[in-house]
Amino acid sequence: MGAAIGTIAGIFTGFVGLVFLPLVGAALGEFAAKRDLIRAGKVGVATWLGLLIGTAAKVAIVFAMLGLFAVALLF
C-alpha cells in the first residue's frame, strides 16, 4: 500500500519522485505497521529493486518487440 501511495505522489513530483518515492512510501508503510526500522528499510529497498528490475524487463521486452517488428517488416 505504501509503495502505491509513493508512486502516486511520485507522479506529481517528477522523475526523481517517481523513482524514489515508492521506496519511501513502502518503508513508511511498513514502519507504521510493524514499528521496526530495520525491517522497514529492507522492505523499502526490496520494493525499489523490484520496481527497478520490473522496469528494466519491460524495456527489454519493448526492444525485443521492436526488433521482431523490424525483422518482420524487412523480410
C-alpha positions in Angstrom: 0.0 0.0 0.0 2.8 2.4 0.9 4.5 1.9 -2.5 1.3 2.7 -4.3 0.9 5.9 -2.4 4.6 6.7 -3.0 4.1 6.1 -6.7 1.0 8.3 -6.9 2.9 11.0 -5.1 5.8 10.5 -7.4 3.7 11.3 -10.5 3.2 14.8 -9.2 6.9 15.4 -8.2 8.6 14.5 -11.4 11.2 11.9 -12.3 13.1 11.9 -9.0 9.9 11.4 -7.1 8.7 8.7 -9.4 11.9 6.8 -8.9 12.4 7.2 -5.1 9.0 7.9 -3.5 7.9 4.2 -3.9 10.9 3.3 -1.7 9.9 6.0 0.9 6.2 5.0 0.8 6.9 1.3 1.3 9.3 2.0 4.1 7.0 4.4 5.9 4.0 2.0 5.4 6.0 -0.9 6.8 7.3 1.2 9.7 3.8 2.3 10.5 2.5 -1.3 10.6 5.4 -3.0 12.4 7.4 -0.3 14.2 10.7 -1.9 13.1 13.1 0.4 11.4 15.4 -2.3 10.0 12.6 -4.3 8.5 11.0 -1.1 7.1 14.3 -0.3 5.4 14.6 -3.7 3.9 11.1 -3.6 2.6 11.7 -0.2 1.1 14.9 -1.3 -0.7 13.3 -4.6 -1.8 10.3 -2.6 -3.3 12.6 -0.2 -5.0 14.7 -3.1 -6.5 11.6 -4.9 -7.6 10.3 -1.8 -9.4 13.7 -1.2 -11.0 14.1 -4.8 -12.2 10.5 -4.8 -13.5 11.0 -1.6 -15.4 14.2 -3.0 -16.9 12.4 -6.1 -18.0 9.6 -4.1 -19.6 12.2 -2.0 -21.5 13.9 -5.2 -22.7 10.6 -6.6 -23.9 9.8 -3.4 -25.8 13.2 -3.6 -27.6 12.7 -7.2 -28.4 9.2 -6.5 -29.8 10.6 -3.6 -31.9 13.4 -5.9 -33.2 10.9 -8.6 -34.2 8.7 -6.0 -35.9 11.7 -4.6 -37.9 12.7 -8.2 -38.9 9.2 -9.0 -40.0 8.9 -5.7 -41.9 12.1 -6.3 -43.8 11.6 -10.0 -44.7 
